[in-house]
Amino acid sequence: MIKNFFALFSSFAHLAVTLLQMVNQALSQVLSLKLVHKLVHNLDLNLGLNQVFNQAIILNLLLNLYLSLFALTRPPEI
């Protein structure tokens, strides 16, 4: 029974990490589009929108760090 619980927990953890990877990928694509758009059009956005994108960049970096650490500490698949 404990074995089944850990298998279920592992499945949910794997699903959560997969969802985080998808969110992180989408966030990376949005940020890259935003940066390219800003470079091409040389737009000066208002302070509020710049803060939103700065926070998104920080979130993206934290997700990359978390996913990298998870990949390093995860036991190998059998």
N, CA, C and O atoms as a Tripos MOL2 file, in Angstrom:
@<TRIPOS>MOLECULE
protein
  312   311    78     0     0
PROTEIN
NO_CHARGES

@<TRIPOS>ATOM
      1 N           0.8130   -1.1920    0.0000 N.3       1 MET1
      2 CA          0.0000    0.0000    0.0000 C.3       1 MET1
      3 C           0.8620    1.2640    0.0000 C.2       1 MET1
      4 O           0.5680    2.2320   -0.7010 O.2       1 MET1
      5 N           1.9260    1.2360    0.7940 N.am      2 ILE2
      6 CA          2.8400    2.3840    0.8370 C.3       2 ILE2
      7 C           3.5380    2.5340   -0.5150 C.2       2 ILE2
      8 O           3.7690    3.6480   -0.9870 O.2       2 ILE2
      9 N           3.8690    1.3970   -1.1290 N.am      3 LYS3
     10 CA          4.4900    1.4310   -2.4520 C.3       3 LYS3
     11 C           3.5760    2.1010   -3.4710 C.2       3 LYS3
     12 O           4.0260    2.8970   -4.2940 O.2       3 LYS3
     13 N           2.2790    1.7700   -3.4060 N.am      4 ASN4
     14 CA          1.3050    2.3780   -4.3110 C.3       4 ASN4
     15 C           1.1850    3.8770   -4.0640 C.2       4 ASN4
     16 O           1.0560    4.6600   -5.0040 O.2       4 ASN4
     17 N           1.2290    4.2710   -2.7880 N.am      5 PHE5
     18 CA          1.1410    5.6980   -2.4620 C.3       5 PHE5
     19 C           2.3200    6.4490   -3.0560 C.2       5 PHE5
     20 O           2.1430    7.5120   -3.6520 O.2       5 PHE5
     21 N           3.5180    5.9080   -2.9010 N.am      6 PHE6
     22 CA          4.6940    6.5780   -3.4450 C.3       6 PHE6
     23 C           4.6760    6.5990   -4.9670 C.2       6 PHE6
     24 O           5.1310    7.5660   -5.5780 O.2       6 PHE6
     25 N           4.1610    5.5500   -5.5790 N.am      7 ALA7
     26 CA          4.0410    5.5370   -7.0410 C.3       7 ALA7
     27 C           3.0460    6.6020   -7.4960 C.2       7 ALA7
     28 O           3.2840    7.2960   -8.4850 O.2       7 ALA7
     29 N           1.9410    6.7290   -6.7800 N.am      8 LEU8
     30 CA          0.9440    7.7530   -7.1100 C.3       8 LEU8
     31 C           1.5200    9.1520   -6.9010 C.2       8 LEU8
     32 O           1.3320   10.0380   -7.7350 O.2       8 LEU8
     33 N           2.2190    9.3450   -5.7870 N.am      9 PHE9
     34 CA          2.8390   10.6390   -5.5020 C.3       9 PHE9
     35 C           3.8710   10.9880   -6.5660 C.2       9 PHE9
     36 O           3.9540   12.1340   -7.0080 O.2       9 PHE9
     37 N           4.6580    9.9960   -6.9730 N.am     10 SER10
     38 CA          5.6630   10.2050   -8.0070 C.3      10 SER10
     39 C           5.0040   10.5840   -9.3300 C.2      10 SER10
     40 O           5.5130   11.4330  -10.0610 O.2      10 SER10
     41 N           3.8720    9.9530   -9.6330 N.am     11 SER11
     42 CA          3.1530   10.2830  -10.8690 C.3      11 SER11
     43 C           2.6490   11.7250  -10.8420 C.2      11 SER11
     44 O           2.7580   12.4450  -11.8340 O.2      11 SER11
     45 N           2.0960   12.1410   -9.6980 N.am     12 PHE12
     46 CA          1.6190   13.5190   -9.5780 C.3      12 PHE12
     47 C           2.7680   14.5090   -9.6330 C.2      12 PHE12
     48 O           2.6340   15.5800  -10.2250 O.2      12 PHE12
     49 N           3.9010   14.1660   -9.0230 N.am     13 ALA13
     50 CA          5.0650   15.0520   -9.0680 C.3      13 ALA13
     51 C           5.5710   15.1830  -10.4990 C.2      13 ALA13
     52 O           5.9320   16.2760  -10.9360 O.2      13 ALA13
     53 N           5.5970   14.0730  -11.2270 N.am     14 HIS14
     54 CA          6.0310   14.0980  -12.6220 C.3      14 HIS14
     55 C           5.0750   14.9470  -13.4650 C.2      14 HIS14
     56 O           5.5140   15.7060  -14.3290 O.2      14 HIS14
     57 N           3.7800   14.8180  -13.2150 N.am     15 LEU15
     58 CA          2.7890   15.6140  -13.9240 C.3      15 LEU15
     59 C           2.9660   17.1020  -13.6150 C.2      15 LEU15
     60 O           2.8840   17.9420  -14.5120 O.2      15 LEU15
     61 N           3.2100   17.4220  -12.3390 N.am     16 ALA16
     62 CA          3.4080   18.8240  -11.9480 C.3      16 ALA16
     63 C           4.6360   19.4100  -12.6340 C.2      16 ALA16
     64 O           4.5980   20.5440  -13.1110 O.2      16 ALA16
     65 N           5.7110   18.6550  -12.6870 N.am     17 VAL17
     66 CA          6.9300   19.1380  -13.3420 C.3      17 VAL17
     67 C           6.7040   19.2940  -14.8420 C.2      17 VAL17
     68 O           7.1890   20.2520  -15.4450 O.2      17 VAL17
     69 N           5.9750   18.3650  -15.4440 N.am     18 THR18
     70 CA          5.6620   18.4810  -16.8700 C.3      18 THR18
     71 C           4.8430   19.7470  -17.1390 C.2      18 THR18
     72 O           5.1050   20.4620  -18.1060 O.2      18 THR18
     73 N           3.8590   20.0220  -16.2910 N.am     19 LEU19
     74 CA          3.0640   21.2430  -16.4400 C.3      19 LEU19
     75 C           3.9260   22.4860  -16.2510 C.2      19 LEU19
     76 O           3.7700   23.4660  -16.9800 O.2      19 LEU19
     77 N           4.8380   22.4520  -15.2730 N.am     20 LEU20
     78 CA          5.7550   23.5770  -15.0710 C.3      20 LEU20
     79 C           6.6340   23.7910  -16.2980 C.2      20 LEU20
     80 O           6.8970   24.9310  -16.6830 O.2      20 LEU20
     81 N           7.0880   22.7040  -16.9120 N.am     21 GLN21
     82 CA          7.9030   22.8270  -18.1140 C.3      21 GLN21
     83 C           7.1090   23.4670  -19.2500 C.2      21 GLN21
     84 O           7.6420   24.2860  -19.9970 O.2      21 GLN21
     85 N           5.8340   23.0940  -19.3810 N.am     22 MET22
     86 CA          4.9950   23.6770  -20.4290 C.3      22 MET22
     87 C           4.7700   25.1720  -20.1770 C.2      22 MET22
     88 O           4.8610   25.9800  -21.1020 O.2      22 MET22
     89 N           4.4750   25.5380  -18.9180 N.am     23 VAL23
     90 CA          4.2810   26.9480  -18.5760 C.3      23 VAL23
     91 C           5.5680   27.7260  -18.8240 C.2      23 VAL23
     92 O           5.5450   28.8330  -19.3610 O.2      23 VAL23
     93 N           6.6840   27.1340  -18.4270 N.am     24 ASN24
     94 CA          7.9740   27.7990  -18.6010 C.3      24 ASN24
     95 C           8.2950   28.0000  -20.0810 C.2      24 ASN24
     96 O           8.8040   29.0530  -20.4660 O.2      24 ASN24
     97 N           8.0020   27.0030  -20.9110 N.am     25 GLN25
     98 CA          8.2400   27.1200  -22.3470 C.3      25 GLN25
     99 C           7.3790   28.2100  -22.9610 C.2      25 GLN25
    100 O           7.8490   29.0060  -23.7740 O.2      25 GLN25
    101 N           6.1020   28.2380  -22.5590 N.am     26 ALA26
    102 CA          5.2040   29.2740  -23.0690 C.3      26 ALA26
    103 C           5.6710   30.6550  -22.6250 C.2      26 ALA26
    104 O           5.6540   31.6060  -23.4060 O.2      26 ALA26
    105 N           6.0860   30.7580  -21.3660 N.am     27 LEU27
    106 CA          6.5810   32.0340  -20.8460 C.3      27 LEU27
    107 C           7.8400   32.4700  -21.5890 C.2      27 LEU27
    108 O           8.0020   33.6500  -21.8990 O.2      27 LEU27
    109 N           8.7200   31.5350  -21.8720 N.am     28 SER28
    110 CA          9.9390   31.8560  -22.6180 C.3      28 SER28
    111 C           9.6030   32.3820  -24.0130 C.2      28 SER28
    112 O          10.2070   33.3450  -24.4830 O.2      28 SER28
    113 N           8.6360   31.7410  -24.6670 N.am     29 GLN29
    114 CA          8.2560   32.1770  -26.0120 C.3      29 GLN29
    115 C           7.6340   33.5650  -25.9930 C.2      29 GLN29
    116 O           7.9210   34.3880  -26.8620 O.2      29 GLN29
    117 N           6.7760   33.8320  -24.9980 N.am     30 VAL30
    118 CA          6.1630   35.1550  -24.8900 C.3      30 VAL30
    119 C           7.2340   36.2110  -24.6290 C.2      30 VAL30
    120 O           7.2180   37.2860  -25.2280 O.2      30 VAL30
    121 N           8.1600   35.8950  -23.7350 N.am     31 LEU31
    122 CA          9.2110   36.8650  -23.4180 C.3      31 LEU31
    123 C          10.1150   37.1140  -24.6240 C.2      31 LEU31
    124 O          10.5180   38.2500  -24.8720 O.2      31 LEU31
    125 N          10.4330   36.0670  -25.3690 N.am     32 SER32
    126 CA         11.2860   36.2720  -26.5400 C.3      32 SER32
    127 C          10.5610   37.0950  -27.6010 C.2      32 SER32
    128 O          11.1720   37.9410  -28.2550 O.2      32 SER32
    129 N           9.2610   36.8510  -27.7760 N.am     33 LEU33
    130 CA          8.4930   37.6650  -28.7200 C.3      33 LEU33
    131 C           8.4470   39.1160  -28.2740 C.2      33 LEU33
    132 O           8.5620   40.0290  -29.0910 O.2      33 LEU33
    133 N           8.2770   39.3240  -26.9750 N.am     34 LYS34
    134 CA          8.2200   40.6800  -26.4270 C.3      34 LYS34
    135 C           9.5480   41.3920  -26.6490 C.2      34 LYS34
    136 O           9.5730   42.5540  -27.0530 O.2      34 LYS34
    137 N          10.6570   40.6900  -26.3830 N.am     35 LEU35
    138 CA         11.9710   41.3170  -26.5300 C.3      35 LEU35
    139 C          12.2750   41.6120  -27.9950 C.2      35 LEU35
    140 O          12.8340   42.6610  -28.3160 O.2      35 LEU35
    141 N          11.9070   40.6860  -28.8860 N.am     36 VAL36
    142 CA         12.1240   40.9200  -30.3120 C.3      36 VAL36
    143 C          11.2780   42.0990  -30.7810 C.2      36 VAL36
    144 O          11.7500   42.9560  -31.5280 O.2      36 VAL36
    145 N          10.0320   42.1330  -30.3380 N.am     37 HIS37
    146 CA          9.1460   43.2320  -30.7200 C.3      37 HIS37
    147 C           9.7050   44.5710  -30.2400 C.2      37 HIS37
    148 O           9.6640   45.5690  -30.9600 O.2      37 HIS37
    149 N          10.2230   44.5750  -29.0200 N.am     38 LYS38
    150 CA         10.7760   45.8160  -28.4770 C.3      38 LYS38
    151 C          12.0300   46.2300  -29.2390 C.2      38 LYS38
    152 O          12.2350   47.4150  -29.5010 O.2      38 LYS38
    153 N          12.8630   45.2660  -29.5950 N.am     39 LEU39
    154 CA         14.0770   45.6010  -30.3420 C.3      39 LEU39
    155 C          13.7470   46.1090  -31.7450 C.2      39 LEU39
    156 O          14.3460   47.0720  -32.2220 O.2      39 LEU39
    157 N          12.7880   45.4530  -32.3990 N.am     40 VAL40
    158 CA         12.4660   45.8260  -33.7740 C.3      40 VAL40
    159 C          11.7950   47.1960  -33.8340 C.2      40 VAL40
    160 O          12.1350   48.0260  -34.6770 O.2      40 VAL40
    161 N          10.8530   47.4220  -32.9450 N.am     41 HIS41
    162 CA         10.0710   48.6550  -33.0120 C.3      41 HIS41
    163 C          10.5720   49.7450  -32.0680 C.2      41 HIS41
    164 O          10.0890   50.8760  -32.1090 O.2      41 HIS41
    165 N          11.5430   49.4020  -31.2160 N.am     42 ASN42
    166 CA         12.1340   50.3590  -30.2780 C.3      42 ASN42
    167 C          11.0470   51.0710  -29.4740 C.2      42 ASN42
    168 O          11.0230   52.2980  -29.3770 O.2      42 ASN42
    169 N          10.1480   50.2640  -28.8990 N.am     43 LEU43
    170 CA          9.0320   50.8160  -28.1370 C.3      43 LEU43
    171 C           9.4650   51.1280  -26.7130 C.2      43 LEU43
    172 O          10.2200   50.3760  -26.0970 O.2      43 LEU43
    173 N           8.9800   52.2350  -26.2100 N.am     44 ASP44
    174 CA          9.2200   52.5810  -24.8110 C.3      44 ASP44
    175 C           7.9140   52.3650  -24.0610 C.2      44 ASP44
    176 O           7.0090   53.1980  -24.1220 O.2      44 ASP44
    177 N           7.8200   51.2410  -23.3510 N.am     45 LEU45
    178 CA          6.5870   50.9050  -22.6500 C.3      45 LEU45
    179 C           6.5090   51.6570  -21.3290 C.2      45 LEU45
    180 O           7.5220   52.0740  -20.7680 O.2      45 LEU45
    181 N           5.2790   51.8200  -20.8470 N.am     46 ASN46
    182 CA          5.1330   52.5050  -19.5660 C.3      46 ASN46
    183 C           5.7010   51.6440  -18.4380 C.2      46 ASN46
    184 O           5.9350   50.4480  -18.6150 O.2      46 ASN46
    185 N           5.9170   52.2590  -17.2870 N.am     47 LEU47
    186 CA          6.6090   51.5950  -16.1750 C.3      47 LEU47
    187 C           5.8710   50.3470  -15.6990 C.2      47 LEU47
    188 O           6.5030   49.3410  -15.3770 O.2      47 LEU47
    189 N           4.5320   50.4030  -15.6490 N.am     48 GLY48
    190 CA          3.7690   49.2650  -15.1520 C.3      48 GLY48
    191 C           3.9650   48.0220  -15.9970 C.2      48 GLY48
    192 O           4.1450   46.9280  -15.4630 O.2      48 GLY48
    193 N           3.9310   48.1800  -17.3110 N.am     49 LEU49
    194 CA          4.1010   47.0310  -18.1910 C.3      49 LEU49
    195 C           5.5330   46.5120  -18.1400 C.2      49 LEU49
    196 O           5.7560   45.3040  -18.2150 O.2      49 LEU49
    197 N           6.4990   47.4060  -18.0130 N.am     50 ASN50
    198 CA          7.8850   46.9670  -17.8690 C.3      50 ASN50
    199 C           8.0700   46.1460  -16.6000 C.2      50 ASN50
    200 O           8.8080   45.1610  -16.6020 O.2      50 ASN50
    201 N           7.4060   46.5430  -15.5130 N.am     51 GLN51
    202 CA          7.5090   45.7830  -14.2690 C.3      51 GLN51
    203 C           6.9120   44.3960  -14.4240 C.2      51 GLN51
    204 O           7.4450   43.4260  -13.8860 O.2      51 GLN51
    205 N           5.8090   44.2950  -15.1560 N.am     52 VAL52
    206 CA          5.1830   42.9850  -15.3930 C.3      52 VAL52
    207 C           6.1520   42.0750  -16.1420 C.2      52 VAL52
    208 O           6.3200   40.9100  -15.7800 O.2      52 VAL52
    209 N           6.7870   42.6040  -17.1830 N.am     53 PHE53
    210 CA          7.7150   41.7760  -17.9480 C.3      53 PHE53
    211 C           8.9740   41.4570  -17.1470 C.2      53 PHE53
    212 O           9.5310   40.3680  -17.2890 O.2      53 PHE53
    213 N           9.4320   42.3840  -16.3080 N.am     54 ASN54
    214 CA         10.5750   42.0890  -15.4470 C.3      54 ASN54
    215 C          10.2400   40.9610  -14.4790 C.2      54 ASN54
    216 O          11.0670   40.0800  -14.2450 O.2      54 ASN54
    217 N           9.0380   40.9820  -13.9170 N.am     55 GLN55
    218 CA          8.6320   39.9000  -13.0190 C.3      55 GLN55
    219 C           8.4900   38.5840  -13.7760 C.2      55 GLN55
    220 O           8.8160   37.5260  -13.2380 O.2      55 GLN55
    221 N           8.0110   38.6350  -15.0070 N.am     56 ALA56
    222 CA          7.8860   37.4210  -15.8180 C.3      56 ALA56
    223 C           9.2690   36.8390  -16.1200 C.2      56 ALA56
    224 O           9.4470   35.6210  -16.1240 O.2      56 ALA56
    225 N          10.2480   37.7140  -16.3730 N.am     57 ILE57
    226 CA         11.6130   37.2400  -16.6240 C.3      57 ILE57
    227 C          12.1790   36.5740  -15.3760 C.2      57 ILE57
    228 O          12.8300   35.5330  -15.4670 O.2      57 ILE57
    229 N          11.9330   37.1710  -14.2070 N.am     58 ILE58
    230 CA         12.4010   36.5790  -12.9540 C.3      58 ILE58
    231 C          11.7250   35.2340  -12.7160 C.2      58 ILE58
    232 O          12.3850   34.2760  -12.3130 O.2      58 ILE58
    233 N          10.4110   35.1490  -12.9620 N.am     59 LEU59
    234 CA          9.6910   33.8840  -12.8150 C.3      59 LEU59
    235 C          10.2540   32.8380  -13.7610 C.2      59 LEU59
    236 O          10.4180   31.6800  -13.3790 O.2      59 LEU59
    237 N          10.5500   33.2330  -14.9860 N.am     60 ASN60
    238 CA         11.1340   32.3230  -15.9670 C.3      60 ASN60
    239 C          12.4850   31.7920  -15.4920 C.2      60 ASN60
    240 O          12.7680   30.6010  -15.6230 O.2      60 ASN60
    241 N          13.3130   32.6690  -14.9460 N.am     61 LEU61
    242 CA         14.6170   32.2420  -14.4380 C.3      61 LEU61
    243 C          14.4730   31.2920  -13.2520 C.2      61 LEU61
    244 O          15.1940   30.2990  -13.1590 O.2      61 LEU61
    245 N          13.5430   31.5950  -12.3460 N.am     62 LEU62
    246 CA         13.3230   30.7160  -11.1990 C.3      62 LEU62
    247 C          12.7970   29.3540  -11.6300 C.2      62 LEU62
    248 O          13.2120   28.3300  -11.0870 O.2      62 LEU62
    249 N          11.8860   29.3310  -12.6040 N.am     63 LEU63
    250 CA         11.3870   28.0490  -13.1060 C.3      63 LEU63
    251 C          12.5030   27.2500  -13.7700 C.2      63 LEU63
    252 O          12.5860   26.0350  -13.5940 O.2      63 LEU63
    253 N          13.3610   27.9270  -14.5320 N.am     64 ASN64
    254 CA         14.4980   27.2310  -15.1450 C.3      64 ASN64
    255 C          15.4050   26.6390  -14.0800 C.2      64 ASN64
    256 O          15.8640   25.5050  -14.2180 O.2      64 ASN64
    257 N          15.6690   27.3920  -13.0180 N.am     65 LEU65
    258 CA         16.5140   26.9010  -11.9310 C.3      65 LEU65
    259 C          15.8700   25.7020  -11.2520 C.2      65 LEU65
    260 O          16.5330   24.6930  -11.0140 O.2      65 LEU65
    261 N          14.5750   25.8060  -10.9370 N.am     66 TYR66
    262 CA         13.8770   24.7110  -10.2750 C.3      66 TYR66
    263 C          13.8760   23.4570  -11.1430 C.2      66 TYR66
    264 O          14.1670   22.3610  -10.6650 O.2      66 TYR66
    265 N          13.5470   23.6280  -12.4240 N.am     67 LEU67
    266 CA         13.4850   22.4560  -13.3090 C.3      67 LEU67
    267 C          14.8640   21.8400  -13.4980 C.2      67 LEU67
    268 O          14.9780   20.6200  -13.6220 O.2      67 LEU67
    269 N          15.9060   22.6520  -13.5230 N.am     68 SER68
    270 CA         17.2680   22.1250  -13.6340 C.3      68 SER68
    271 C          17.6490   21.3390  -12.3840 C.2      68 SER68
    272 O          18.2290   20.2570  -12.4740 O.2      68 SER68
    273 N          17.3180   21.8920  -11.2180 N.am     69 LEU69
    274 CA         17.6250   21.1870   -9.9670 C.3      69 LEU69
    275 C          16.8190   19.9030   -9.8520 C.2      69 LEU69
    276 O          17.3260   18.8900   -9.3680 O.2      69 LEU69
    277 N          15.5620   19.9380  -10.2950 N.am     70 PHE70
    278 CA         14.7370   18.7330  -10.2650 C.3      70 PHE70
    279 C          15.3400   17.6550  -11.1550 C.2      70 PHE70
    280 O          15.3580   16.4800  -10.7890 O.2      70 PHE70
    281 N          15.8280   18.0500  -12.3120 N.am     71 ALA71
    282 CA         16.4270   17.0790  -13.2370 C.3      71 ALA71
    283 C          17.6900   16.4690  -12.6360 C.2      71 ALA71
    284 O          17.9850   15.2980  -12.8720 O.2      71 ALA71
    285 N          18.4430   17.2630  -11.8540 N.am     72 LEU72
    286 CA         19.6690   16.7530  -11.2500 C.3      72 LEU72
    287 C          19.3970   15.8240  -10.0710 C.2      72 LEU72
    288 O          20.1420   14.8700   -9.8470 O.2      72 LEU72
    289 N          18.3240   16.1000   -9.3120 N.am     73 THR73
    290 CA         18.0680   15.3200   -8.1000 C.3      73 THR73
    291 C          17.1070   14.1640   -8.3230 C.2      73 THR73
    292 O          16.9160   13.3380   -7.4310 O.2      73 THR73
    293 N          16.5000   14.0950   -9.5050 N.am     74 ARG74
    294 CA         15.5380   13.0310   -9.7830 C.3      74 ARG74
    295 C          16.2720   11.7020   -9.9500 C.2      74 ARG74
    296 O          17.2950   11.6320  -10.6310 O.2      74 ARG74
    297 N          15.7430   10.6490   -9.3260 N.am     75 PRO75
    298 CA         16.3740    9.3430   -9.5280 C.3      75 PRO75
    299 C          16.2120    8.8980  -10.9770 C.2      75 PRO75
    300 O          15.2270    9.2480  -11.6270 O.2      75 PRO75
    301 N          17.1580    8.1400  -11.4780 N.am     76 PRO76
    302 CA         17.0760    7.6980  -12.8790 C.3      76 PRO76
    303 C          15.8640    6.8020  -13.1040 C.2      76 PRO76
    304 O          15.4650    6.0400  -12.2240 O.2      76 PRO76
    305 N          15.2860    6.9090  -14.3040 N.am     77 GLU77
    306 CA         14.1400    6.0700  -14.6700 C.3      77 GLU77
    307 C          14.6190    4.6340  -14.8630 C.2      77 GLU77
    308 O          15.7010    4.3860  -15.3950 O.2      77 GLU77
    309 N          13.7930    3.7080  -14.4230 N.am     78 ILE78
    310 CA         14.1580    2.2800  -14.5580 C.3      78 ILE78
    311 C          13.4360    1.6850  -15.7420 C.2      78 ILE78
    312 O          13.6010    0.5010  -16.0340 O.2      78 ILE78
@<TRIPOS>BOND
     1     1     2 1
     2     2     3 1
     3     3     4 2
     4     3     5 am
     5     5     6 1
     6     6     7 1
     7     7     8 2
     8     7     9 am
     9     9    10 1
    10    10    11 1
    11    11    12 2
    12    11    13 am
    13    13    14 1
    14    14    15 1
    15    15    16 2
    16    15    17 am
    17    17    18 1
    18    18    19 1
    19    19    20 2
    20    19    21 am
    21    21    22 1
    22    22    23 1
    23    23    24 2
    24    23    25 am
    25    25    26 1
    26    26    27 1
    27    27    28 2
    28    27    29 am
    29    29    30 1
    30    30    31 1
    31    31    32 2
    32    31    33 am
    33    33    34 1
    34    34    35 1
    35    35    36 2
    36    35    37 am
    37    37    38 1
    38    38    39 1
    39    39    40 2
    40    39    41 am
    41    41    42 1
    42    42    43 1
    43    43    44 2
    44    43    45 am
    45    45    46 1
    46    46    47 1
    47    47    48 2
    48    47    49 am
    49    49    50 1
    50    50    51 1
    51    51    52 2
    52    51    53 am
    53    53    54 1
    54    54    55 1
    55    55    56 2
    56    55    57 am
    57    57    58 1
    58    58    59 1
    59    59    60 2
    60    59    61 am
    61    61    62 1
    62    62    63 1
    63    63    64 2
    64    63    65 am
    65    65    66 1
    66    66    67 1
    67    67    68 2
    68    67    69 am
    69    69    70 1
    70    70    71 1
    71    71    72 2
    72    71    73 am
    73    73    74 1
    74    74    75 1
    75    75    76 2
    76    75    77 am
    77    77    78 1
    78    78    79 1
    79    79    80 2
    80    79    81 am
    81    81    82 1
    82    82    83 1
    83    83    84 2
    84    83    85 am
    85    85    86 1
    86    86    87 1
    87    87    88 2
    88    87    89 am
    89    89    90 1
    90    90    91 1
    91    91    92 2
    92    91    93 am
    93    93    94 1
    94    94    95 1
    95    95    96 2
    96    95    97 am
    97    97    98 1
    98    98    99 1
    99    99   100 2
   100    99   101 am
   101   101   102 1
   102   102   103 1
   103   103   104 2
   104   103   105 am
   105   105   106 1
   106   106   107 1
   107   107   108 2
   108   107   109 am
   109   109   110 1
   110   110   111 1
   111   111   112 2
   112   111   113 am
   113   113   114 1
   114   114   115 1
   115   115   116 2
   116   115   117 am
   117   117   118 1
   118   118   119 1
   119   119   120 2
   120   119   121 am
   121   121   122 1
   122   122   123 1
   123   123   124 2
   124   123   125 am
   125   125   126 1
   126   126   127 1
   127   127   128 2
   128   127   129 am
   129   129   130 1
   130   130   131 1
   131   131   132 2
   132   131   133 am
   133   133   134 1
   134   134   135 1
   135   135   136 2
   136   135   137 am
   137   137   138 1
   138   138   139 1
   139   139   140 2
   140   139   141 am
   141   141   142 1
   142   142   143 1
   143   143   144 2
   144   143   145 am
   145   145   146 1
   146   146   147 1
   147   147   148 2
   148   147   149 am
   149   149   150 1
   150   150   151 1
   151   151   152 2
   152   151   153 am
   153   153   154 1
   154   154   155 1
   155   155   156 2
   156   155   157 am
   157   157   158 1
   158   158   159 1
   159   159   160 2
   160   159   161 am
   161   161   162 1
   162   162   163 1
   163   163   164 2
   164   163   165 am
   165   165   166 1
   166   166   167 1
   167   167   168 2
   168   167   169 am
   169   169   170 1
   170   170   171 1
   171   171   172 2
   172   171   173 am
   173   173   174 1
   174   174   175 1
   175   175   176 2
   176   175   177 am
   177   177   178 1
   178   178   179 1
   179   179   180 2
   180   179   181 am
   181   181   182 1
   182   182   183 1
   183   183   184 2
   184   183   185 am
   185   185   186 1
   186   186   187 1
   187   187   188 2
   188   187   189 am
   189   189   190 1
   190   190   191 1
   191   191   192 2
   192   191   193 am
   193   193   194 1
   194   194   195 1
   195   195   196 2
   196   195   197 am
   197   197   198 1
   198   198   199 1
   199   199   200 2
   200   199   201 am
   201   201   202 1
   202   202   203 1
   203   203   204 2
   204   203   205 am
   205   205   206 1
   206   206   207 1
   207   207   208 2
   208   207   209 am
   209   209   210 1
   210   210   211 1
   211   211   212 2
   212   211   213 am
   213   213   214 1
   214   214   215 1
   215   215   216 2
   216   215   217 am
   217   217   218 1
   218   218   219 1
   219   219   220 2
   220   219   221 am
   221   221   222 1
   222   222   223 1
   223   223   224 2
   224   223   225 am
   225   225   226 1
   226   226   227 1
   227   227   228 2
   228   227   229 am
   229   229   230 1
   230   230   231 1
   231   231   232 2
   232   231   233 am
   233   233   234 1
   234   234   235 1
   235   235   236 2
   236   235   237 am
   237   237   238 1
   238   238   239 1
   239   239   240 2
   240   239   241 am
   241   241   242 1
   242   242   243 1
   243   243   244 2
   244   243   245 am
   245   245   246 1
   246   246   247 1
   247   247   248 2
   248   247   249 am
   249   249   250 1
   250   250   251 1
   251   251   252 2
   252   251   253 am
   253   253   254 1
   254   254   255 1
   255   255   256 2
   256   255   257 am
   257   257   258 1
   258   258   259 1
   259   259   260 2
   260   259   261 am
   261   261   262 1
   262   262   263 1
   263   263   264 2
   264   263   265 am
   265   265   266 1
   266   266   267 1
   267   267   268 2
   268   267   269 am
   269   269   270 1
   270   270   271 1
   271   271   272 2
   272   271   273 am
   273   273   274 1
   274   274   275 1
   275   275   276 2
   276   275   277 am
   277   277   278 1
   278   278   279 1
   279   279   280 2
   280   279   281 am
   281   281   282 1
   282   282   283 1
   283   283   284 2
   284   283   285 am
   285   285   286 1
   286   286   287 1
   287   287   288 2
   288   287   289 am
   289   289   290 1
   290   290   291 1
   291   291   292 2
   292   291   293 am
   293   293   294 1
   294   294   295 1
   295   295   296 2
   296   295   297 am
   297   297   298 1
   298   298   299 1
   299   299   300 2
   300   299   301 am
   301   301   302 1
   302   302   303 1
   303   303   304 2
   304   303   305 am
   305   305   306 1
   306   306   307 1
   307   307   308 2
   308   307   309 am
   309   309   310 1
   310   310   311 1
   311   311   312 2
@<TRIPOS>SUBSTRUCTURE
     1 MET1         2 RESIDUE 1 A MET
     2 ILE2         6 RESIDUE 1 A ILE
     3 LYS3        10 RESIDUE 1 A LYS
     4 ASN4        14 RESIDUE 1 A ASN
     5 PHE5        18 RESIDUE 1 A PHE
     6 PHE6        22 RESIDUE 1 A PHE
     7 ALA7        26 RESIDUE 1 A ALA
     8 LEU8        30 RESIDUE 1 A LEU
     9 PHE9        34 RESIDUE 1 A PHE
    10 SER10       38 RESIDUE 1 A SER
    11 SER11       42 RESIDUE 1 A SER
    12 PHE12       46 RESIDUE 1 A PHE
    13 ALA13       50 RESIDUE 1 A ALA
    14 HIS14       54 RESIDUE 1 A HIS
    15 LEU15       58 RESIDUE 1 A LEU
    16 ALA16       62 RESIDUE 1 A ALA
    17 VAL17       66 RESIDUE 1 A VAL
    18 THR18       70 RESIDUE 1 A THR
    19 LEU19       74 RESIDUE 1 A LEU
    20 LEU20       78 RESIDUE 1 A LEU
    21 GLN21       82 RESIDUE 1 A GLN
    22 MET22       86 RESIDUE 1 A MET
    23 VAL23       90 RESIDUE 1 A VAL
    24 ASN24       94 RESIDUE 1 A ASN
    25 GLN25       98 RESIDUE 1 A GLN
    26 ALA26      102 RESIDUE 1 A ALA
    27 LEU27      106 RESIDUE 1 A LEU
    28 SER28      110 RESIDUE 1 A SER
    29 GLN29      114 RESIDUE 1 A GLN
    30 VAL30      118 RESIDUE 1 A VAL
    31 LEU31      122 RESIDUE 1 A LEU
    32 SER32      126 RESIDUE 1 A SER
    33 LEU33      130 RESIDUE 1 A LEU
    34 LYS34      134 RESIDUE 1 A LYS
    35 LEU35      138 RESIDUE 1 A LEU
    36 VAL36      142 RESIDUE 1 A VAL
    37 HIS37      146 RESIDUE 1 A HIS
    38 LYS38      150 RESIDUE 1 A LYS
    39 LEU39      154 RESIDUE 1 A LEU
    40 VAL40      158 RESIDUE 1 A VAL
    41 HIS41      162 RESIDUE 1 A HIS
    42 ASN42      166 RESIDUE 1 A ASN
    43 LEU43      170 RESIDUE 1 A LEU
    44 ASP44      174 RESIDUE 1 A ASP
    45 LEU45      178 RESIDUE 1 A LEU
    46 ASN46      182 RESIDUE 1 A ASN
    47 LEU47      186 RESIDUE 1 A LEU
    48 GLY48      190 RESIDUE 1 A GLY
    49 LEU49      194 RESIDUE 1 A LEU
    50 ASN50      198 RESIDUE 1 A ASN
    51 GLN51      202 RESIDUE 1 A GLN
    52 VAL52      206 RESIDUE 1 A VAL
    53 PHE53      210 RESIDUE 1 A PHE
    54 ASN54      214 RESIDUE 1 A ASN
    55 GLN55      218 RESIDUE 1 A GLN
    56 ALA56      222 RESIDUE 1 A ALA
    57 ILE57      226 RESIDUE 1 A ILE
    58 ILE58      230 RESIDUE 1 A ILE
    59 LEU59      234 RESIDUE 1 A LEU
    60 ASN60      238 RESIDUE 1 A ASN
    61 LEU61      242 RESIDUE 1 A LEU
    62 LEU62      246 RESIDUE 1 A LEU
    63 LEU63      250 RESIDUE 1 A LEU
    64 ASN64      254 RESIDUE 1 A ASN
    65 LEU65      258 RESIDUE 1 A LEU
    66 TYR66      262 RESIDUE 1 A TYR
    67 LEU67      266 RESIDUE 1 A LEU
    68 SER68      270 RESIDUE 1 A SER
    69 LEU69      274 RESIDUE 1 A LEU
    70 PHE70      278 RESIDUE 1 A PHE
    71 ALA71      282 RESIDUE 1 A ALA
    72 LEU72      286 RESIDUE 1 A LEU
    73 THR73      290 RESIDUE 1 A THR
    74 ARG74      294 RESIDUE 1 A ARG
    75 PRO75      298 RESIDUE 1 A PRO
    76 PRO76      302 RESIDUE 1 A PRO
    77 GLU77      306 RESIDUE 1 A GLU
    78 ILE78      310 RESIDUE 1 A ILE
